[in-house]
Amino acid sequence: MNKSELIKQLADRTQISQEEADIMVHTLIDEMKKTLCSGGRVEIRGFCNFSVRSYESYTGRNPKTGELMEVPAKKLPFFKPGKEFKEFLNE
């Protein structure tokens, strides 16, 4: 499922227009991004947690040339499924 399919499903199931569903989905995603960018955590009970993890820089190796190179520090999103979601997948 992609974002446009989610918007269509939301509009169909709630009897609202596609434009209203589009606003709702984009608002949800924007607020989640803002929270994560400010160092917060997003928890959707029964489904998952989103957080941002910071990774230090390190010296790596270019696999093609074998040359040593410095990999810069970075932040990456982290997804952790909730207990109920994991149980649902394994029914």
N, CA, C and O atoms as a CHARMM CRD file, in Angstrom:
* protein
*
  364
    1    1 MET  N      0.84900  -1.17400   0.00000 PROA 1      0.00000
    2    1 MET  CA     0.00000   0.00000   0.00000 PROA 1      0.00000
    3    1 MET  C      0.89000   1.23000   0.00000 PROA 1      0.00000
    4    1 MET  O      1.84000   1.32400   0.77700 PROA 1      0.00000
    5    2 ASN  N      0.57400   2.17200  -0.87800 PROA 2      0.00000
    6    2 ASN  CA     1.31000   3.42800  -0.88500 PROA 2      0.00000
    7    2 ASN  C      0.41200   4.54000  -0.33600 PROA 2      0.00000
    8    2 ASN  O     -0.72700   4.28900   0.05800 PROA 2      0.00000
    9    3 LYS  N      0.93100   5.76400  -0.31200 PROA 3      0.00000
   10    3 LYS  CA     0.20200   6.86400   0.30900 PROA 3      0.00000
   11    3 LYS  C     -1.12700   7.15300  -0.38700 PROA 3      0.00000
   12    3 LYS  O     -2.12900   7.39700   0.28600 PROA 3      0.00000
   13    4 SER  N     -1.15400   7.12900  -1.70900 PROA 4      0.00000
   14    4 SER  CA    -2.40900   7.41700  -2.41600 PROA 4      0.00000
   15    4 SER  C     -3.45100   6.33100  -2.15800 PROA 4      0.00000
   16    4 SER  O     -4.64100   6.63200  -2.07000 PROA 4      0.00000
   17    5 GLU  N     -3.02400   5.07200  -2.03600 PROA 5      0.00000
   18    5 GLU  CA    -3.95800   4.00300  -1.69900 PROA 5      0.00000
   19    5 GLU  C     -4.48800   4.16400  -0.27900 PROA 5      0.00000
   20    5 GLU  O     -5.66000   3.89400  -0.02000 PROA 5      0.00000
   21    6 LEU  N     -3.63700   4.60000   0.63700 PROA 6      0.00000
   22    6 LEU  CA    -4.06500   4.85900   2.00800 PROA 6      0.00000
   23    6 LEU  C     -5.11000   5.96900   2.04200 PROA 6      0.00000
   24    6 LEU  O     -6.11600   5.85900   2.74400 PROA 6      0.00000
   25    7 ILE  N     -4.87300   7.02700   1.29100 PROA 7      0.00000
   26    7 ILE  CA    -5.82300   8.14100   1.23400 PROA 7      0.00000
   27    7 ILE  C     -7.16400   7.66100   0.70000 PROA 7      0.00000
   28    7 ILE  O     -8.21000   8.01800   1.24200 PROA 7      0.00000
   29    8 LYS  N     -7.14500   6.86300  -0.34700 PROA 8      0.00000
   30    8 LYS  CA    -8.39700   6.34400  -0.92700 PROA 8      0.00000
   31    8 LYS  C     -9.13700   5.46700   0.07500 PROA 8      0.00000
   32    8 LYS  O    -10.35100   5.59800   0.22900 PROA 8      0.00000
   33    9 GLN  N     -8.42000   4.57100   0.76000 PROA 9      0.00000
   34    9 GLN  CA    -9.04400   3.70200   1.76600 PROA 9      0.00000
   35    9 GLN  C     -9.66500   4.52400   2.89100 PROA 9      0.00000
   36    9 GLN  O    -10.78600   4.24600   3.31800 PROA 9      0.00000
   37   10 LEU  N     -8.94900   5.52700   3.36700 PROA 10     0.00000
   38   10 LEU  CA    -9.45300   6.38900   4.43300 PROA 10     0.00000
   39   10 LEU  C    -10.72200   7.09600   3.98900 PROA 10     0.00000
   40   10 LEU  O    -11.69500   7.15000   4.74200 PROA 10     0.00000
   41   11 ALA  N    -10.72700   7.63900   2.77900 PROA 11     0.00000
   42   11 ALA  CA   -11.90400   8.32700   2.25900 PROA 11     0.00000
   43   11 ALA  C    -13.08500   7.36300   2.12700 PROA 11     0.00000
   44   11 ALA  O    -14.20800   7.71100   2.49300 PROA 11     0.00000
   45   12 ASP  N    -12.84700   6.17900   1.61800 PROA 12     0.00000
   46   12 ASP  CA   -13.91400   5.19600   1.42500 PROA 12     0.00000
   47   12 ASP  C    -14.50100   4.71200   2.74900 PROA 12     0.00000
   48   12 ASP  O    -15.71900   4.59400   2.88500 PROA 12     0.00000
   49   13 ARG  N    -13.64300   4.43400   3.71500 PROA 13     0.00000
   50   13 ARG  CA   -14.10900   3.86000   4.98900 PROA 13     0.00000
   51   13 ARG  C    -14.76600   4.87900   5.90300 PROA 13     0.00000
   52   13 ARG  O    -15.59600   4.51500   6.73600 PROA 13     0.00000
   53   14 THR  N    -14.40900   6.15200   5.76300 PROA 14     0.00000
   54   14 THR  CA   -14.96200   7.17600   6.66500 PROA 14     0.00000
   55   14 THR  C    -15.99100   8.06600   5.99600 PROA 14     0.00000
   56   14 THR  O    -16.52800   8.97800   6.62500 PROA 14     0.00000
   57   15 GLN  N    -16.27200   7.81200   4.72500 PROA 15     0.00000
   58   15 GLN  CA   -17.26400   8.59400   3.98700 PROA 15     0.00000
   59   15 GLN  C    -16.91000  10.08500   3.92900 PROA 15     0.00000
   60   15 GLN  O    -17.79000  10.94200   4.01300 PROA 15     0.00000
   61   16 ILE  N    -15.61200  10.38600   3.78300 PROA 16     0.00000
   62   16 ILE  CA   -15.18600  11.77100   3.60400 PROA 16     0.00000
   63   16 ILE  C    -14.60600  11.90000   2.20100 PROA 16     0.00000
   64   16 ILE  O    -14.36400  10.89900   1.52700 PROA 16     0.00000
   65   17 SER  N    -14.38600  13.13800   1.76500 PROA 17     0.00000
   66   17 SER  CA   -13.84800  13.34800   0.42400 PROA 17     0.00000
   67   17 SER  C    -12.36700  12.96500   0.38100 PROA 17     0.00000
   68   17 SER  O    -11.69300  12.90100   1.41000 PROA 17     0.00000
   69   18 GLN  N    -11.88100  12.71200  -0.83400 PROA 18     0.00000
   70   18 GLN  CA   -10.46400  12.38300  -1.00500 PROA 18     0.00000
   71   18 GLN  C     -9.58800  13.55300  -0.57400 PROA 18     0.00000
   72   18 GLN  O     -8.49900  13.34800  -0.03900 PROA 18     0.00000
   73   19 GLU  N    -10.06000  14.78700  -0.80200 PROA 19     0.00000
   74   19 GLU  CA    -9.28300  15.96900  -0.41200 PROA 19     0.00000
   75   19 GLU  C     -9.12100  16.03100   1.10100 PROA 19     0.00000
   76   19 GLU  O     -8.04100  16.34800   1.59900 PROA 19     0.00000
   77   20 GLU  N    -10.19800  15.72800   1.84000 PROA 20     0.00000
   78   20 GLU  CA   -10.11400  15.73700   3.30200 PROA 20     0.00000
   79   20 GLU  C     -9.20000  14.60600   3.78900 PROA 20     0.00000
   80   20 GLU  O     -8.40700  14.80000   4.71000 PROA 20     0.00000
   81   21 ALA  N     -9.31200  13.44700   3.18200 PROA 21     0.00000
   82   21 ALA  CA    -8.45300  12.32200   3.55800 PROA 21     0.00000
   83   21 ALA  C     -6.99200  12.64100   3.26100 PROA 21     0.00000
   84   21 ALA  O     -6.10600  12.28700   4.03800 PROA 21     0.00000
   85   22 ASP  N     -6.74200  13.31000   2.13800 PROA 22     0.00000
   86   22 ASP  CA    -5.38400  13.71600   1.77800 PROA 22     0.00000
   87   22 ASP  C     -4.80200  14.64200   2.83900 PROA 22     0.00000
   88   22 ASP  O     -3.65300  14.47800   3.24900 PROA 22     0.00000
   89   23 ILE  N     -5.58900  15.60500   3.28000 PROA 23     0.00000
   90   23 ILE  CA    -5.13700  16.54200   4.32600 PROA 23     0.00000
   91   23 ILE  C     -4.83500  15.78700   5.61200 PROA 23     0.00000
   92   23 ILE  O     -3.83200  16.06000   6.27100 PROA 23     0.00000
   93   24 MET  N     -5.68700  14.85000   5.96800 PROA 24     0.00000
   94   24 MET  CA    -5.48500  14.09600   7.20800 PROA 24     0.00000
   95   24 MET  C     -4.20200  13.26600   7.15900 PROA 24     0.00000
   96   24 MET  O     -3.42100  13.26800   8.11100 PROA 24     0.00000
   97   25 VAL  N     -3.98700  12.56700   6.06500 PROA 25     0.00000
   98   25 VAL  CA    -2.79700  11.71500   5.94600 PROA 25     0.00000
   99   25 VAL  C     -1.53200  12.57000   5.93600 PROA 25     0.00000
  100   25 VAL  O     -0.56100  12.24800   6.62000 PROA 25     0.00000
  101   26 HSD  N     -1.53900  13.67100   5.15500 PROA 26     0.00000
  102   26 HSD  CA    -0.35300  14.52900   5.09900 PROA 26     0.00000
  103   26 HSD  C     -0.08800  15.20400   6.44400 PROA 26     0.00000
  104   26 HSD  O      1.07000  15.38300   6.82300 PROA 26     0.00000
  105   27 THR  N     -1.14000  15.58100   7.16900 PROA 27     0.00000
  106   27 THR  CA    -0.96500  16.17600   8.49500 PROA 27     0.00000
  107   27 THR  C     -0.33000  15.17300   9.44300 PROA 27     0.00000
  108   27 THR  O      0.58800  15.51600  10.18900 PROA 27     0.00000
  109   28 LEU  N     -0.81100  13.94100   9.41900 PROA 28     0.00000
  110   28 LEU  CA    -0.24900  12.89800  10.27500 PROA 28     0.00000
  111   28 LEU  C      1.23300  12.68800   9.98500 PROA 28     0.00000
  112   28 LEU  O      2.05000  12.65100  10.90500 PROA 28     0.00000
  113   29 ILE  N      1.57500  12.55200   8.72600 PROA 29     0.00000
  114   29 ILE  CA     2.97200  12.32000   8.34400 PROA 29     0.00000
  115   29 ILE  C      3.84600  13.51800   8.69600 PROA 29     0.00000
  116   29 ILE  O      4.95400  13.34400   9.20400 PROA 29     0.00000
  117   30 ASP  N      3.36500  14.73100   8.43300 PROA 30     0.00000
  118   30 ASP  CA     4.13500  15.93500   8.75300 PROA 30     0.00000
  119   30 ASP  C      4.38900  16.05000  10.25000 PROA 30     0.00000
  120   30 ASP  O      5.49700  16.39100  10.66500 PROA 30     0.00000
  121   31 GLU  N      3.37300  15.76900  11.06600 PROA 31     0.00000
  122   31 GLU  CA     3.54700  15.85900  12.51700 PROA 31     0.00000
  123   31 GLU  C      4.51100  14.79000  13.02500 PROA 31     0.00000
  124   31 GLU  O      5.29000  15.04700  13.94300 PROA 31     0.00000
  125   32 MET  N      4.46500  13.60700  12.44400 PROA 32     0.00000
  126   32 MET  CA     5.41700  12.56200  12.83400 PROA 32     0.00000
  127   32 MET  C      6.83900  12.98900  12.48700 PROA 32     0.00000
  128   32 MET  O      7.75600  12.80200  13.28800 PROA 32     0.00000
  129   33 LYS  N      7.03000  13.56400  11.29200 PROA 33     0.00000
  130   33 LYS  CA     8.36900  14.02500  10.89200 PROA 33     0.00000
  131   33 LYS  C      8.87200  15.12500  11.81500 PROA 33     0.00000
  132   33 LYS  O     10.03300  15.10800  12.22400 PROA 33     0.00000
  133   34 LYS  N      8.00400  16.08500  12.15000 PROA 34     0.00000
  134   34 LYS  CA     8.40600  17.18100  13.04300 PROA 34     0.00000
  135   34 LYS  C      8.84100  16.63500  14.39500 PROA 34     0.00000
  136   34 LYS  O      9.86500  17.05100  14.93800 PROA 34     0.00000
  137   35 THR  N      8.06900  15.71100  14.93500 PROA 35     0.00000
  138   35 THR  CA     8.38900  15.12800  16.23700 PROA 35     0.00000
  139   35 THR  C      9.73500  14.41000  16.19900 PROA 35     0.00000
  140   35 THR  O     10.56200  14.58300  17.09400 PROA 35     0.00000
  141   36 LEU  N      9.95100  13.60300  15.15900 PROA 36     0.00000
  142   36 LEU  CA    11.21200  12.86500  15.05100 PROA 36     0.00000
  143   36 LEU  C     12.39700  13.80100  14.83100 PROA 36     0.00000
  144   36 LEU  O     13.47300  13.57700  15.38600 PROA 36     0.00000
  145   37 CYS  N     12.20900  14.84900  14.02600 PROA 37     0.00000
  146   37 CYS  CA    13.30100  15.79600  13.77500 PROA 37     0.00000
  147   37 CYS  C     13.67500  16.58100  15.02000 PROA 37     0.00000
  148   37 CYS  O     14.82200  17.00200  15.16400 PROA 37     0.00000
  149   38 SER  N     12.72000  16.78200  15.92100 PROA 38     0.00000
  150   38 SER  CA    13.01300  17.51900  17.15000 PROA 38     0.00000
  151   38 SER  C     13.53900  16.60500  18.25600 PROA 38     0.00000
  152   38 SER  O     13.71400  17.04600  19.39200 PROA 38     0.00000
  153   39 GLY  N     13.79000  15.34300  17.93400 PROA 39     0.00000
  154   39 GLY  CA    14.36700  14.41500  18.90500 PROA 39     0.00000
  155   39 GLY  C     13.33600  13.60200  19.66400 PROA 39     0.00000
  156   39 GLY  O     13.68800  12.83900  20.56300 PROA 39     0.00000
  157   40 GLY  N     12.07300  13.75500  19.31400 PROA 40     0.00000
  158   40 GLY  CA    11.01600  13.01500  19.98900 PROA 40     0.00000
  159   40 GLY  C     10.84500  11.60900  19.43900 PROA 40     0.00000
  160   40 GLY  O     11.59000  11.15300  18.57100 PROA 40     0.00000
  161   41 ARG  N      9.85100  10.95200  19.97100 PROA 41     0.00000
  162   41 ARG  CA     9.55500   9.57800  19.60800 PROA 41     0.00000
  163   41 ARG  C      8.07300   9.49300  19.29800 PROA 41     0.00000
  164   41 ARG  O      7.26600  10.14600  19.96000 PROA 41     0.00000
  165   42 VAL  N      7.70000   8.69900  18.30400 PROA 42     0.00000
  166   42 VAL  CA     6.29800   8.52000  17.94100 PROA 42     0.00000
  167   42 VAL  C      5.90100   7.10100  18.30900 PROA 42     0.00000
  168   42 VAL  O      6.52600   6.13700  17.86700 PROA 42     0.00000
  169   43 GLU  N      4.85400   6.97700  19.12400 PROA 43     0.00000
  170   43 GLU  CA     4.38200   5.66900  19.54800 PROA 43     0.00000
  171   43 GLU  C      2.92900   5.51200  19.12100 PROA 43     0.00000
  172   43 GLU  O      2.07300   6.31800  19.48400 PROA 43     0.00000
  173   44 ILE  N      2.66500   4.47100  18.35100 PROA 44     0.00000
  174   44 ILE  CA     1.30300   4.12700  17.96800 PROA 44     0.00000
  175   44 ILE  C      1.02200   2.80000  18.65300 PROA 44     0.00000
  176   44 ILE  O      1.42900   1.74100  18.17500 PROA 44     0.00000
  177   45 ARG  N      0.32700   2.86900  19.76600 PROA 45     0.00000
  178   45 ARG  CA     0.11200   1.68100  20.60100 PROA 45     0.00000
  179   45 ARG  C     -0.51000   0.54100  19.80700 PROA 45     0.00000
  180   45 ARG  O     -1.44300   0.74400  19.03000 PROA 45     0.00000
  181   46 GLY  N      0.01200  -0.63900  20.01100 PROA 46     0.00000
  182   46 GLY  CA    -0.46800  -1.82000  19.33000 PROA 46     0.00000
  183   46 GLY  C      0.09700  -1.98800  17.93000 PROA 46     0.00000
  184   46 GLY  O     -0.13600  -3.01100  17.28500 PROA 46     0.00000
  185   47 PHE  N      0.84300  -0.98500  17.45100 PROA 47     0.00000
  186   47 PHE  CA     1.38900  -1.07900  16.09800 PROA 47     0.00000
  187   47 PHE  C      2.90400  -0.94900  16.09200 PROA 47     0.00000
  188   47 PHE  O      3.60300  -1.90300  15.75200 PROA 47     0.00000
  189   48 CYS  N      3.43400   0.24100  16.47100 PROA 48     0.00000
  190   48 CYS  CA     4.88100   0.41600  16.38800 PROA 48     0.00000
  191   48 CYS  C      5.34400   1.66400  17.11600 PROA 48     0.00000
  192   48 CYS  O      4.54400   2.47500  17.58400 PROA 48     0.00000
  193   49 ASN  N      6.66300   1.79300  17.19600 PROA 49     0.00000
  194   49 ASN  CA     7.34100   2.98900  17.69000 PROA 49     0.00000
  195   49 ASN  C      8.31000   3.44200  16.61600 PROA 49     0.00000
  196   49 ASN  O      8.96000   2.62300  15.96500 PROA 49     0.00000
  197   50 PHE  N      8.40400   4.74900  16.43500 PROA 50     0.00000
  198   50 PHE  CA     9.40500   5.33400  15.55200 PROA 50     0.00000
  199   50 PHE  C     10.31700   6.19400  16.41000 PROA 50     0.00000
  200   50 PHE  O      9.85000   6.91300  17.29400 PROA 50     0.00000
  201   51 SER  N     11.61000   6.12300  16.15300 PROA 51     0.00000
  202   51 SER  CA    12.56900   6.97900  16.83700 PROA 51     0.00000
  203   51 SER  C     13.72000   7.24700  15.88100 PROA 51     0.00000
  204   51 SER  O     13.79400   6.67500  14.79400 PROA 51     0.00000
  205   52 VAL  N     14.62100   8.13400  16.31100 PROA 52     0.00000
  206   52 VAL  CA    15.80400   8.45300  15.51500 PROA 52     0.00000
  207   52 VAL  C     17.02500   8.02900  16.31800 PROA 52     0.00000
  208   52 VAL  O     17.14300   8.34800  17.50100 PROA 52     0.00000
  209   53 ARG  N     17.91700   7.32100  15.67700 PROA 53     0.00000
  210   53 ARG  CA    19.15800   6.90400  16.33300 PROA 53     0.00000
  211   53 ARG  C     20.32700   7.62100  15.67600 PROA 53     0.00000
  212   53 ARG  O     20.37700   7.78700  14.45700 PROA 53     0.00000
  213   54 SER  N     21.26700   8.04100  16.51700 PROA 54     0.00000
  214   54 SER  CA    22.46300   8.72100  16.03400 PROA 54     0.00000
  215   54 SER  C     23.61100   7.72500  15.95400 PROA 54     0.00000
  216   54 SER  O     23.79900   6.89900  16.84700 PROA 54     0.00000
  217   55 TYR  N     24.36200   7.81800  14.88700 PROA 55     0.00000
  218   55 TYR  CA    25.51300   6.95200  14.68500 PROA 55     0.00000
  219   55 TYR  C     26.75400   7.80700  14.53000 PROA 55     0.00000
  220   55 TYR  O     26.74400   8.79100  13.79100 PROA 55     0.00000
  221   56 GLU  N     27.82600   7.43900  15.22200 PROA 56     0.00000
  222   56 GLU  CA    29.09300   8.16600  15.17000 PROA 56     0.00000
  223   56 GLU  C     29.77300   7.93900  13.81700 PROA 56     0.00000
  224   56 GLU  O     29.47000   6.98000  13.10600 PROA 56     0.00000
  225   57 SER  N     30.68600   8.83000  13.48400 PROA 57     0.00000
  226   57 SER  CA    31.46800   8.62900  12.26300 PROA 57     0.00000
  227   57 SER  C     32.46700   7.49300  12.49600 PROA 57     0.00000
  228   57 SER  O     32.83700   7.19400  13.63100 PROA 57     0.00000
  229   58 TYR  N     32.88700   6.88000  11.41300 PROA 58     0.00000
  230   58 TYR  CA    33.84400   5.78800  11.51500 PROA 58     0.00000
  231   58 TYR  C     34.62500   5.68600  10.21100 PROA 58     0.00000
  232   58 TYR  O     34.23800   6.25200   9.18800 PROA 58     0.00000
  233   59 THR  N     35.72900   4.95300  10.27100 PROA 59     0.00000
  234   59 THR  CA    36.53600   4.72200   9.08400 PROA 59     0.00000
  235   59 THR  C     36.05400   3.43700   8.42800 PROA 59     0.00000
  236   59 THR  O     36.05900   2.36800   9.03800 PROA 59     0.00000
  237   60 GLY  N     35.64200   3.56100   7.18900 PROA 60     0.00000
  238   60 GLY  CA    35.15500   2.40500   6.44200 PROA 60     0.00000
  239   60 GLY  C     36.05200   2.12200   5.25900 PROA 60     0.00000
  240   60 GLY  O     37.09000   2.76000   5.08000 PROA 60     0.00000
  241   61 ARG  N     35.64700   1.17300   4.46600 PROA 61     0.00000
  242   61 ARG  CA    36.43500   0.79500   3.30200 PROA 61     0.00000
  243   61 ARG  C     35.52800   0.76800   2.09100 PROA 61     0.00000
  244   61 ARG  O     34.44300   0.18900   2.13300 PROA 61     0.00000
  245   62 ASN  N     35.97100   1.39700   1.00600 PROA 62     0.00000
  246   62 ASN  CA    35.23800   1.36200  -0.25200 PROA 62     0.00000
  247   62 ASN  C     35.33300  -0.06100  -0.78700 PROA 62     0.00000
  248   62 ASN  O     36.43400  -0.53500  -1.06500 PROA 62     0.00000
  249   63 PRO  N     34.19400  -0.76000  -0.93800 PROA 63     0.00000
  250   63 PRO  CA    34.26600  -2.15600  -1.36100 PROA 63     0.00000
  251   63 PRO  C     34.79500  -2.34500  -2.78900 PROA 63     0.00000
  252   63 PRO  O     35.32100  -3.40600  -3.12300 PROA 63     0.00000
  253   64 LYS  N     34.65700  -1.33000  -3.61400 PROA 64     0.00000
  254   64 LYS  CA    35.11200  -1.44800  -4.99800 PROA 64     0.00000
  255   64 LYS  C     36.63000  -1.28800  -5.12000 PROA 64     0.00000
  256   64 LYS  O     37.28900  -2.04800  -5.83000 PROA 64     0.00000
  257   65 THR  N     37.17900  -0.28000  -4.41100 PROA 65     0.00000
  258   65 THR  CA    38.60800   0.01900  -4.55100 PROA 65     0.00000
  259   65 THR  C     39.44000  -0.46000  -3.36500 PROA 65     0.00000
  260   65 THR  O     40.66100  -0.57700  -3.47500 PROA 65     0.00000
  261   66 GLY  N     38.79300  -0.73700  -2.23100 PROA 66     0.00000
  262   66 GLY  CA    39.52500  -1.12200  -1.03400 PROA 66     0.00000
  263   66 GLY  C     40.09800   0.06100  -0.29000 PROA 66     0.00000
  264   66 GLY  O     40.73900  -0.11900   0.74500 PROA 66     0.00000
  265   67 GLU  N     39.88500   1.26600  -0.78600 PROA 67     0.00000
  266   67 GLU  CA    40.42000   2.48700  -0.19300 PROA 67     0.00000
  267   67 GLU  C     39.69200   2.81400   1.12300 PROA 67     0.00000
  268   67 GLU  O     38.47200   2.69000   1.22300 PROA 67     0.00000
  269   68 LEU  N     40.48900   3.24000   2.13700 PROA 68     0.00000
  270   68 LEU  CA    39.90100   3.66500   3.40900 PROA 68     0.00000
  271   68 LEU  C     39.23900   5.02200   3.22300 PROA 68     0.00000
  272   68 LEU  O     39.74800   5.88500   2.50800 PROA 68     0.00000
  273   69 MET  N     38.08300   5.19700   3.88700 PROA 69     0.00000
  274   69 MET  CA    37.39200   6.48000   3.78100 PROA 69     0.00000
  275   69 MET  C     36.64500   6.74500   5.08000 PROA 69     0.00000
  276   69 MET  O     36.26200   5.82000   5.79600 PROA 69     0.00000
  277   70 GLU  N     36.44900   8.01200   5.36700 PROA 70     0.00000
  278   70 GLU  CA    35.74600   8.42200   6.57500 PROA 70     0.00000
  279   70 GLU  C     34.25200   8.48100   6.27700 PROA 70     0.00000
  280   70 GLU  O     33.82400   9.18400   5.36200 PROA 70     0.00000
  281   71 VAL  N     33.45600   7.74100   7.05300 PROA 71     0.00000
  282   71 VAL  CA    32.00100   7.76500   6.93000 PROA 71     0.00000
  283   71 VAL  C     31.49700   8.76400   7.96500 PROA 71     0.00000
  284   71 VAL  O     31.75600   8.59200   9.15600 PROA 71     0.00000
  285   72 PRO  N     30.77600   9.81500   7.53200 PROA 72     0.00000
  286   72 PRO  CA    30.35200  10.85300   8.47500 PROA 72     0.00000
  287   72 PRO  C     29.29600  10.35700   9.45800 PROA 72     0.00000
  288   72 PRO  O     28.60600   9.37000   9.20200 PROA 72     0.00000
  289   73 ALA  N     29.18000  11.05800  10.58900 PROA 73     0.00000
  290   73 ALA  CA    28.13900  10.76500  11.57000 PROA 73     0.00000
  291   73 ALA  C     26.78800  11.00700  10.90600 PROA 73     0.00000
  292   73 ALA  O     26.66000  11.84900  10.01700 PROA 73     0.00000
  293   74 LYS  N     25.78300  10.25800  11.35100 PROA 74     0.00000
  294   74 LYS  CA    24.46700  10.42300  10.74100 PROA 74     0.00000
  295   74 LYS  C     23.37700  10.01400  11.71900 PROA 74     0.00000
  296   74 LYS  O     23.62700   9.34700  12.72400 PROA 74     0.00000
  297   75 LYS  N     22.16600  10.43300  11.39300 PROA 75     0.00000
  298   75 LYS  CA    20.97800  10.03800  12.13400 PROA 75     0.00000
  299   75 LYS  C     20.09800   9.23900  11.18600 PROA 75     0.00000
  300   75 LYS  O     19.92400   9.60400  10.02400 PROA 75     0.00000
  301   76 LEU  N     19.54400   8.13800  11.70200 PROA 76     0.00000
  302   76 LEU  CA    18.69000   7.30100  10.88100 PROA 76     0.00000
  303   76 LEU  C     17.40200   6.97100  11.63400 PROA 76     0.00000
  304   76 LEU  O     17.41600   6.83100  12.85600 PROA 76     0.00000
  305   77 PRO  N     16.29300   6.84800  10.90900 PROA 77     0.00000
  306   77 PRO  CA    15.03400   6.47400  11.57100 PROA 77     0.00000
  307   77 PRO  C     15.08400   5.00400  11.98800 PROA 77     0.00000
  308   77 PRO  O     15.72700   4.17600  11.34300 PROA 77     0.00000
  309   78 PHE  N     14.39600   4.71000  13.07100 PROA 78     0.00000
  310   78 PHE  CA    14.34600   3.35200  13.59500 PROA 78     0.00000
  311   78 PHE  C     12.89300   2.99100  13.84400 PROA 78     0.00000
  312   78 PHE  O     12.15700   3.76100  14.46100 PROA 78     0.00000
  313   79 PHE  N     12.47400   1.82500  13.36800 PROA 79     0.00000
  314   79 PHE  CA    11.12000   1.32500  13.50500 PROA 79     0.00000
  315   79 PHE  C     11.14300   0.10600  14.40300 PROA 79     0.00000
  316   79 PHE  O     11.92100  -0.82100  14.17700 PROA 79     0.00000
  317   80 LYS  N     10.29100   0.09900  15.42800 PROA 80     0.00000
  318   80 LYS  CA    10.19300  -1.06300  16.30000 PROA 80     0.00000
  319   80 LYS  C      8.73200  -1.49600  16.34600 PROA 80     0.00000
  320   80 LYS  O      7.88700  -0.74500  16.83300 PROA 80     0.00000
  321   81 PRO  N      8.41800  -2.68600  15.85000 PROA 81     0.00000
  322   81 PRO  CA     7.02300  -3.14100  15.86300 PROA 81     0.00000
  323   81 PRO  C      6.53700  -3.39400  17.28400 PROA 81     0.00000
  324   81 PRO  O      7.30900  -3.80500  18.15100 PROA 81     0.00000
  325   82 GLY  N      5.26600  -3.14600  17.51200 PROA 82     0.00000
  326   82 GLY  CA     4.65700  -3.39400  18.81600 PROA 82     0.00000
  327   82 GLY  C      4.33800  -4.86300  19.01800 PROA 82     0.00000
  328   82 GLY  O      4.28700  -5.64000  18.06500 PROA 82     0.00000
  329   83 LYS  N      4.12600  -5.23000  20.26400 PROA 83     0.00000
  330   83 LYS  CA     3.85300  -6.61700  20.61700 PROA 83     0.00000
  331   83 LYS  C      2.60500  -7.14200  19.90800 PROA 83     0.00000
  332   83 LYS  O      2.62600  -8.24000  19.35000 PROA 83     0.00000
  333   84 GLU  N      1.50800  -6.36000  19.92500 PROA 84     0.00000
  334   84 GLU  CA     0.26400  -6.80300  19.29800 PROA 84     0.00000
  335   84 GLU  C      0.42500  -6.98600  17.79700 PROA 84     0.00000
  336   84 GLU  O     -0.14600  -7.90800  17.21400 PROA 84     0.00000
  337   85 PHE  N      1.20300  -6.10600  17.16900 PROA 85     0.00000
  338   85 PHE  CA     1.43800  -6.20700  15.72800 PROA 85     0.00000
  339   85 PHE  C      2.20700  -7.47700  15.39600 PROA 85     0.00000
  340   85 PHE  O      1.87000  -8.17800  14.44100 PROA 85     0.00000
  341   86 LYS  N      3.24700  -7.77700  16.18500 PROA 86     0.00000
  342   86 LYS  CA     4.02000  -9.00300  15.97300 PROA 86     0.00000
  343   86 LYS  C      3.15400 -10.24700  16.16100 PROA 86     0.00000
  344   86 LYS  O      3.26300 -11.20800  15.39900 PROA 86     0.00000
  345   87 GLU  N      2.29400 -10.22200  17.18200 PROA 87     0.00000
  346   87 GLU  CA     1.40900 -11.36200  17.40400 PROA 87     0.00000
  347   87 GLU  C      0.41100 -11.51500  16.24900 PROA 87     0.00000
  348   87 GLU  O      0.11700 -12.63500  15.83200 PROA 87     0.00000
  349   88 PHE  N     -0.10600 -10.40200  15.73500 PROA 88     0.00000
  350   88 PHE  CA    -1.03900 -10.43500  14.61800 PROA 88     0.00000
  351   88 PHE  C     -0.38900 -11.05300  13.38400 PROA 88     0.00000
  352   88 PHE  O     -1.02400 -11.84000  12.68100 PROA 88     0.00000
  353   89 LEU  N      0.86800 -10.70700  13.11400 PROA 89     0.00000
  354   89 LEU  CA     1.56700 -11.24100  11.95800 PROA 89     0.00000
  355   89 LEU  C      1.80700 -12.75100  12.07500 PROA 89     0.00000
  356   89 LEU  O      1.90300 -13.44800  11.06600 PROA 89     0.00000
  357   90 ASN  N      1.90100 -13.24000  13.29500 PROA 90     0.00000
  358   90 ASN  CA     2.23000 -14.64600  13.50100 PROA 90     0.00000
  359   90 ASN  C      1.04000 -15.51500  13.86400 PROA 90     0.00000
  360   90 ASN  O      1.22500 -16.63000  14.35300 PROA 90     0.00000
  361   91 GLU  N     -0.16900 -15.03800  13.64000 PROA 91     0.00000
  362   91 GLU  CA    -1.37000 -15.85700  13.92700 PROA 91     0.00000
  363   91 GLU  C     -1.48900 -16.98400  12.95700 PROA 91     0.00000
  364   91 GLU  O     -2.42900 -17.77400  13.04000 PROA 91     0.00000
